[in-house]
Amino acid sequence: MKRIILITGGERSGKSTYAEKRALQEGGRPLYMATARIWDEEFRQRVLMHRARRGEQWDCIEEEKHLSRHDITGRTVVIDCVTLWCTNFFFDRRTDSTDGNETEKAKLERVRLASVLQEMKDELERFTVQDATYIFVTNEIGMGGVPPHPVQRQFTDLLGWLNQHLAALADEVVLMVSGIPVIIKK
């Protein structure tokens, strides 16, 4: 039976560890779907730390964007993380136009963000038709005030809209606070 769980929270709040524990509790051999691109050496070390923590009882697929390419029927899959998945779409479609006035640029950016959001929603729809248990991990980045840079604000908006979409689809939503799971939706 298909089930969607969304785990959200701040950075280092315990989201991934909690998601992994939940997946192991489901039984069977869980699948970890890693969406990260390796940006630099420090990030590579983070990835290695995650791999070591999971151990051998996991299968792993590295997929930056096209989650629906993979047959996960009957599996429990942790998608870690939505924030990095969103980053891949955001920067692949990024346009830094210096042409036009600020109002025109803002309108173009809103259209681009709406298009990127729809592309991600479409991919999620194709992916989540499979009969599986989905455990999505994401960051709640909009709780700390308005970012000072326009690109940060655009990304915060995009991820916030995507998180709202996932939360609406989810059967359960968990907010991690200092390593403590707080049930938001059940």
C-alpha angles and dihedrals in degrees: 000000000000116000131172122204121184118200115191138169144114127308113290091010093128098261099138095043091050092047091051092050091049091050092050090050089058090067129228124068108313124219123225114205108198115200099179128119113212102244100174144343095278090055091047088058090052090053091050090050091053092049093050092049092053096050130188099316091080134080113214135205121185109211123161099190121342103072092161092066089080128077107225098160112155094008136114107233130188111206105202110210137007091178092060091041089054090047090058092055093041096053095038088059097036117132121186101196118181092182120105133016125301094264092054091047091050091051092049091049092052090051091048093049091049089051093049091047091051091049090054093045090051091051091049090050091053091045100046097051087085119098099249143112108260120198108187119193118202141160125247096219099159097074098083105068133270113320115240097227124069093228090053090049091050092050093045089052093048095048091044091054091046092049090051090052092050092046090053090052094044125101089204134021122194125190113204115214117180091332094313119116114226113193110228099169130014 
